[in-house]
Amino acid sequence: GAVVSQHPSWVICKSGTSVKIECRSLDFQATTMFWYRQFPKQSLMLMATSNEGSKATYEQGVEKDKFLINHASLTLSTLTVTSAHPEDSSFYICSAIKPYSNQPQHFGDGTRLSIL
Amino acid sequence: KNQVEQSPQSLIILEGKNCTLQCNYTVSPFSNLRWYKQDTGRGPVSLTIMTFSENTKSNGRYTATLDADTKQSSLHITASQLSDSASYICVVSPHETSYDKVIFGPGTSLSVIP
């Protein structure tokens, strides 16, 4: 079964709205989670690394004030797209690493964000 | 520059047929290579992982190969099913635990038709 849950799976909102996406690890504690963005027919692009209890590490070119990340607990990271515009429309995917295991990173099922 | 390339970009095959997807990489150093399956509108799911010393890894009808000398990998799907329709992504890691450094290929979109 799924080990990483992402919510919502799909959101449509007006331009200027802020949208929060949640990523939860279901049966393990994840000190580190990752947020990706995926455009149609393109591969995943890492946006930021979310660290529990500390600031997220953003990849070059990703606006930290635009994409707010909060990793307040060991099982939850949130990505807030602030003042969203149509160009922010994309598929956002999170992943988490199960500590002390050889398992690959577990991905959530993604959030389809459509800004009108 | 670290890169992962995949071919073909897209593929259509008849149900029951076999197919092989290719992955070439120029990542260095190299720790492991993974193949993921991503259904439309879903997150990627791991199929196989291979390290430098492994040549072949199977997972049911999926068989991955790795040639670390030529930096090539393939994913062979046997007796394809309609549910195999998805994007297959090759992912290369330069370090075992540096997940923020992994490089994703662009994927191969596979369509299995009846």
Boltz contact constraints between the chains, C-beta under 6 A:
constraints:
  - contact:
      token1: [A, 43]
      token2: [B, 104]
      max_distance: 6.0
  - contact:
      token1: [A, 43]
      token2: [B, 106]
      max_distance: 6.0
  - contact:
      token1: [A, 43]
      token2: [B, 107]
      max_distance: 6.0
  - contact:
      token1: [A, 44]
      token2: [B, 104]
      max_distance: 6.0
  - contact:
      token1: [A, 49]
      token2: [B, 100]
      max_distance: 6.0
  - contact:
      token1: [A, 93]
      token2: [B, 43]
      max_distance: 6.0
  - contact:
      token1: [A, 104]
      token2: [B, 34]
      max_distance: 6.0
  - contact:
      token1: [A, 104]
      token2: [B, 46]
      max_distance: 6.0
  - contact:
      token1: [A, 105]
      token2: [B, 99]
      max_distance: 6.0
  - contact:
      token1: [A, 107]
      token2: [B, 43]
      max_distance: 6.0
  - contact:
      token1: [A, 107]
      token2: [B, 44]
      max_distance: 6.0
  - contact:
      token1: [A, 108]
      token2: [B, 43]
      max_distance: 6.0
  - contact:
      token1: [A, 109]
      token2: [B, 42]
      max_distance: 6.0
  - contact:
      token1: [A, 109]
      token2: [B, 43]
      max_distance: 6.0
  - contact:
      token1: [A, 110]
      token2: [B, 43]
      max_distance: 6.0
